[in-house]
Structure formats: C-alpha cells, structure tokens
C-alpha cells in the first residue's frame, strides 16, 4: 500500500467497500464467516473492507478472562492460512468506522494469469 493511500485510510477518509459485523458471534462461528467474507471480497476485486469485532465487555468475574476475544483473535486469523495469501495489511479502524472495535483489512489485487501460465 502506498503512503498516500495508507494515510487516507488511517484518517478514515477511505470508505470500506464491504463490511462484516462479527459482534456477538463465538470464535467458532466467527472464523468460518470471516474466511468466507475475505475470500469472497478478494474474488470480487474489493480492496478495502471493514471487519467489526466489538471492543469486548471486559467481564470481570471470579476467573480471569481476556475481554474482547474476537478483537484479539481476528488479526491472527487474517495473518494465517488461507487468508494470508490475500490480505495485504490489517489496521485498527478510524473512530468513524468503529475505532478499537474494528479493523480495516486491505486486500491484495487478484492475480491475473496470462494465457499459457
């Protein structure tokens, strides 16, 4: 991603071409949904998408738990197989697009193969 595009994205001036809201899903529900969404967006030549995870409740019960499980797990999924091949960059979203509870995902251009490849 060139510097000008990155700056515009960081300032919230680029509009995401698609969005996925994972709010309220379990990790088991969210991972296949995220994979399907990212691969579908890549196949449809979308470059900038928004993935909403939520910030997490911060439930402070008797046992220590990590608030915002989706918020912490989604970047790992995006950088792992099979999504790492199509994801170019993952950045926290600007406040107008969800801030700490969302990520901008910048996708690579789909490869075009010349005849004979």
Secondary structure as the mmCIF struct_conf table of DSSP 4:
data_model
#
loop_
_struct_conf.conf_type_id
_struct_conf.id
_struct_conf.beg_label_comp_id
_struct_conf.beg_label_asym_id
_struct_conf.beg_label_seq_id
_struct_conf.end_label_comp_id
_struct_conf.end_label_asym_id
_struct_conf.end_label_seq_id
HELX_RH_AL_P HELX_RH_AL_P1 UNK A 3 UNK A 10
TURN_TY1_P TURN_TY1_P1 UNK A 11 UNK A 12
BEND BEND1 UNK A 14 UNK A 14
HELX_LH_PP_P HELX_LH_PP_P1 UNK A 15 UNK A 16
BEND BEND2 UNK A 17 UNK A 17
STRN STRN1 UNK A 18 UNK A 21
TURN_TY1_P TURN_TY1_P2 UNK A 23 UNK A 24
HELX_RH_AL_P HELX_RH_AL_P2 UNK A 27 UNK A 43
TURN_TY1_P TURN_TY1_P3 UNK A 44 UNK A 45
STRN STRN2 UNK A 48 UNK A 52
BEND BEND3 UNK A 62 UNK A 63
BEND BEND4 UNK A 67 UNK A 67
HELX_RH_AL_P HELX_RH_AL_P3 UNK A 69 UNK A 78
TURN_TY1_P TURN_TY1_P4 UNK A 79 UNK A 79
BEND BEND5 UNK A 80 UNK A 80
TURN_TY1_P TURN_TY1_P5 UNK A 81 UNK A 82
HELX_RH_3T_P HELX_RH_3T_P1 UNK A 83 UNK A 85
TURN_TY1_P TURN_TY1_P6 UNK A 86 UNK A 86
STRN STRN3 UNK A 87 UNK A 92
HELX_LH_PP_P HELX_LH_PP_P2 UNK A 93 UNK A 94
HELX_RH_3T_P HELX_RH_3T_P2 UNK A 95 UNK A 97
TURN_TY1_P TURN_TY1_P7 UNK A 98 UNK A 98
HELX_RH_3T_P HELX_RH_3T_P3 UNK A 99 UNK A 101
STRN STRN4 UNK A 102 UNK A 107
HELX_LH_PP_P HELX_LH_PP_P3 UNK A 108 UNK A 111
HELX_LH_PP_P HELX_LH_PP_P4 UNK A 113 UNK A 114
TURN_TY1_P TURN_TY1_P8 UNK A 115 UNK A 116
#
